[in-house]
Amino acid sequence: MRANPEVSPRVAQVRAVGVDDAVAAALGPDDPRRLAEDMEALQVLARNLTP
């Protein structure tokens, strides 16, 4: 499997959409501090998983 050097319109669209609303909906609580902490944890995870 090889990565395509060109970015398709669909990939560009997916990359442009943030996940904040989906994460907030999945977590449920309306606690902005907890949401910020969870988003930071996800950002750390993403940095560590990026090849």
ABEGO torsion letter per residue (X at the ends): XBBBABBBAAAAAAAABBAAAAAAAAAGBABAAAAAAAAAAAAAAAAAABX
